[in-house]
């Protein structure tokens, strides 16, 4: 154990670099997923059949195929088809964004559909345009319902980043795996990884809890400071409803 931690301290610049790659893949992948989730989720409720059909095809394709295969296709197969090769980190960001964006689209669609019908009717009665109804009335209420599910998806995305090791990205998993190979300390190495990912996941959870609390306060709701430290259960990964 002492050998592993001695080498960990000695190779700290590499560990820090690996952690940075993991955070980059998580944050950039989450941003891309968020953009796609809102785009596809709003298209799913569009009055245009073509937009709804496109959204459904994209969502079902990326939800119905393995993230492993999507990652490998982007890294190994796409260069053979297009002649253009992406870096491992960019491949990870794109794969994570597409996969988790598809799941997020269902969260957006379900949250919007769960807003009470009376809110739509009140917005129409106020003579608001469709875009203003969406941004001023519907989305602020739906956003509060999206955050718990988005939190779970964000944590799942973080936990998927070790897959970058499979395409030779120098993320945290890769660095710790190298230290394990050099010291033979398997138990210590993987316990260290468990602790590191737990800390990262809990930090992201608290940030999302803070975002949720802020969104609720904008609607006149206050959940108290204790809500910042609560964890999320797997049962909140989907939001549904009917309008």
C-alpha positions as CSV (number, residue, x, y, z in Angstrom):
1,X,0.0,0.0,0.0
2,X,2.8,2.4,0.9
3,X,4.4,1.7,-2.5
4,X,1.3,2.7,-4.3
5,X,0.7,6.0,-2.4
6,X,4.4,6.8,-2.7
7,X,4.2,6.4,-6.4
8,X,0.9,8.3,-6.5
9,X,2.6,11.3,-4.9
10,X,5.6,11.0,-7.1
11,X,3.4,10.9,-10.3
12,X,1.0,13.5,-9.0
13,X,1.3,15.7,-12.2
14,X,0.0,12.7,-14.2
15,X,-2.7,12.0,-11.7
16,X,-3.8,15.6,-11.9
17,X,-3.8,15.5,-15.7
18,X,-5.9,12.3,-15.7
19,X,-8.4,13.9,-13.3
20,X,-8.6,16.9,-15.6
21,X,-9.4,14.7,-18.6
22,X,-12.1,13.0,-16.6
23,X,-13.6,16.3,-15.6
24,X,-13.4,17.6,-19.1
25,X,-15.2,14.6,-20.5
26,X,-17.8,14.9,-17.8
27,X,-18.5,18.6,-18.2
28,X,-18.3,18.9,-21.9
29,X,-20.3,15.7,-22.4
30,X,-22.9,17.0,-20.0
31,X,-23.1,20.3,-21.9
32,X,-23.6,18.6,-25.2
33,X,-26.1,16.2,-23.7
34,X,-28.0,19.1,-22.3
35,X,-28.2,20.9,-25.6
36,X,-29.4,17.8,-27.4
37,X,-31.8,16.9,-24.6
38,X,-33.6,20.3,-24.9
39,X,-33.5,20.3,-28.7
40,X,-34.9,16.7,-29.1
41,X,-37.3,17.1,-26.1
42,X,-38.9,20.2,-27.5
43,X,-39.0,18.7,-31.0
44,X,-40.9,15.7,-29.5
45,X,-43.7,18.1,-28.6
46,X,-43.7,20.0,-31.9
47,X,-46.8,20.2,-34.0
48,X,-44.7,19.2,-37.0
49,X,-44.8,15.5,-37.8
50,X,-41.3,15.6,-39.3
51,X,-39.8,17.2,-36.2
52,X,-41.5,14.7,-33.9
53,X,-40.5,11.8,-36.1
54,X,-36.8,12.9,-36.3
55,X,-36.7,13.3,-32.5
56,X,-38.2,9.9,-31.9
57,X,-35.8,8.2,-34.3
58,X,-32.7,9.8,-32.8
59,X,-33.8,9.2,-29.2
60,X,-34.6,5.5,-29.8
61,X,-31.5,4.9,-31.8
62,X,-29.1,6.2,-29.1
63,X,-31.1,4.8,-26.2
64,X,-31.3,1.4,-28.0
65,X,-27.6,1.0,-28.8
66,X,-24.8,0.4,-26.4
67,X,-22.6,3.3,-25.3
68,X,-19.6,1.0,-25.7
69,X,-20.4,0.4,-29.4
70,X,-21.1,4.1,-30.0
71,X,-17.7,5.0,-28.4
72,X,-15.9,2.3,-30.4
73,X,-17.6,3.3,-33.6
74,X,-16.6,6.9,-33.3
75,X,-13.0,6.1,-32.5
76,X,-12.3,3.0,-34.7
77,X,-15.0,2.9,-37.4
78,X,-15.7,6.5,-38.3
79,X,-12.2,7.2,-39.5
80,X,-12.6,4.3,-42.0
81,X,-15.8,5.8,-43.3
82,X,-15.1,9.5,-43.3
83,X,-11.3,9.6,-43.2
84,X,-11.5,12.0,-40.3
85,X,-10.1,10.9,-36.9
86,X,-11.2,12.4,-33.6
87,X,-9.0,12.5,-30.5
88,X,-10.0,10.0,-27.7
89,X,-11.4,12.8,-25.4
90,X,-13.5,14.3,-28.2
91,X,-14.8,10.8,-29.1
92,X,-15.8,10.4,-25.4
93,X,-17.5,13.8,-25.3
94,X,-19.5,13.2,-28.5
95,X,-20.5,9.6,-27.5
96,X,-21.5,10.7,-24.0
97,X,-23.4,13.7,-25.3
98,X,-25.3,11.7,-27.9
99,X,-26.1,8.8,-25.5
100,X,-27.1,10.8,-22.4
101,X,-28.7,13.5,-24.6
102,X,-31.2,10.9,-25.8
103,X,-32.1,9.9,-22.3
104,X,-32.3,13.6,-21.3
105,X,-34.7,14.3,-24.2
106,X,-37.2,12.0,-22.5
107,X,-36.8,13.9,-19.3
108,X,-37.5,17.2,-21.0
109,X,-40.5,15.8,-22.9
110,X,-42.0,14.3,-19.7
111,X,-41.4,17.3,-17.6
112,X,-43.0,19.7,-20.1
113,X,-46.0,17.3,-20.5
114,X,-46.4,17.2,-16.7
115,X,-47.0,21.0,-16.4
116,X,-50.7,21.4,-15.5
117,X,-52.9,22.2,-18.5
118,X,-54.2,25.2,-16.6
119,X,-50.8,26.9,-16.9
120,X,-51.0,26.7,-20.7
121,X,-54.6,28.1,-20.7
122,X,-53.6,30.9,-18.4
123,X,-50.7,31.8,-20.6
124,X,-53.0,31.8,-23.7
125,X,-55.4,34.0,-21.8
126,X,-52.7,36.5,-21.1
127,X,-52.2,36.6,-24.9
128,X,-48.6,35.5,-24.7
129,X,-46.9,34.3,-27.9
130,X,-46.0,30.6,-28.1
131,X,-42.3,31.3,-27.5
132,X,-43.1,33.5,-24.5
133,X,-45.5,30.9,-23.1
134,X,-42.7,28.3,-23.4
135,X,-39.9,30.4,-21.9
136,X,-41.8,32.4,-19.3
137,X,-44.4,30.0,-18.1
138,X,-43.8,26.4,-19.0
139,X,-40.1,25.8,-18.9
140,X,-39.5,27.5,-15.5
141,X,-42.0,25.0,-14.0
142,X,-40.8,22.0,-16.0
143,X,-37.1,22.9,-15.2
144,X,-37.6,22.2,-11.5
145,X,-38.9,18.8,-12.3
146,X,-36.1,18.0,-14.7
147,X,-33.2,18.7,-12.3
148,X,-33.4,15.5,-10.2
149,X,-33.4,13.3,-13.3
150,X,-30.6,15.4,-14.8
151,X,-28.6,14.9,-11.6
152,X,-28.8,11.2,-12.0
153,X,-27.9,11.3,-15.6
154,X,-24.9,13.5,-14.8
155,X,-23.7,11.0,-12.2
156,X,-24.2,8.2,-14.7
157,X,-22.1,10.1,-17.2
158,X,-19.3,10.6,-14.7
159,X,-19.3,6.9,-14.0
160,X,-19.1,6.2,-17.7
161,X,-15.9,8.1,-18.1
162,X,-13.6,5.1,-17.3
163,X,-14.7,3.8,-20.7
164,X,-12.2,6.3,-22.1
165,X,-9.5,3.9,-20.9
166,X,-10.6,1.5,-23.6
167,X,-9.7,4.0,-26.4
168,X,-6.4,5.0,-24.8
169,X,-7.5,8.4,-23.3
170,X,-5.3,9.4,-20.4
171,X,-8.1,9.8,-17.9
172,X,-8.0,9.1,-14.2
173,X,-8.8,5.4,-14.7
174,X,-5.9,5.1,-17.1
175,X,-3.4,6.8,-14.8
176,X,-4.4,4.7,-11.7
177,X,-4.3,1.6,-13.8
178,X,-0.7,2.4,-14.8
179,X,0.2,2.9,-11.2
180,X,-1.4,-0.4,-10.3
181,X,0.6,-2.2,-13.0
182,X,3.8,-0.7,-11.7
183,X,3.2,-1.5,-8.1
184,X,1.0,-4.6,-8.2
185,X,-1.3,-3.0,-5.6
186,X,-4.6,-4.0,-7.1
187,X,-6.8,-3.5,-4.0
188,X,-5.3,-0.2,-3.1
189,X,-5.6,1.1,-6.7
190,X,-9.2,0.3,-7.1
191,X,-10.2,1.5,-3.6
192,X,-8.5,4.8,-4.5
193,X,-10.6,5.0,-7.7
194,X,-13.8,4.2,-5.8
195,X,-13.1,7.0,-3.3
196,X,-12.2,9.4,-6.1
197,X,-15.3,8.8,-8.1
198,X,-17.5,8.9,-5.0
199,X,-16.1,12.4,-4.0
200,X,-16.6,13.7,-7.6
201,X,-20.1,12.3,-7.8
202,X,-21.1,13.7,-4.4
203,X,-19.7,17.1,-5.3
204,X,-21.7,17.1,-8.6
205,X,-24.8,16.1,-6.6
206,X,-24.5,19.0,-4.2
207,X,-24.0,21.4,-7.1
208,X,-27.1,20.1,-8.8
209,X,-29.0,20.3,-5.5
210,X,-27.9,24.0,-5.3
211,X,-29.2,24.5,-8.8
212,X,-32.5,22.9,-7.9
213,X,-32.9,25.0,-4.7
214,X,-32.3,28.1,-6.8
215,X,-34.9,27.1,-9.4
216,X,-37.5,26.4,-6.7
217,X,-36.9,29.7,-5.0
218,X,-37.6,31.4,-8.3
219,X,-41.1,29.8,-8.1
220,X,-41.6,30.8,-4.5
221,X,-40.6,27.5,-3.1
222,X,-37.9,27.1,-0.4
223,X,-36.7,23.6,0.5
224,X,-34.2,24.7,3.1
225,X,-30.4,24.3,3.4
226,X,-30.6,20.5,4.2
227,X,-31.8,19.8,0.7
228,X,-28.3,20.6,-0.6
229,X,-26.9,17.4,1.0
230,X,-29.5,14.9,0.0
231,X,-28.7,12.2,-2.4
232,X,-30.7,11.0,-5.4
233,X,-32.4,7.6,-5.7
234,X,-32.5,5.7,-9.0
235,X,-36.3,6.0,-9.0
236,X,-36.1,9.6,-10.1
237,X,-34.3,8.9,-13.4
238,X,-37.4,9.5,-15.5
239,X,-40.0,12.2,-15.4
240,X,-43.4,11.5,-17.0
241,X,-46.8,12.7,-17.2
242,X,-49.6,13.7,-19.5
243,X,-50.9,17.0,-20.6
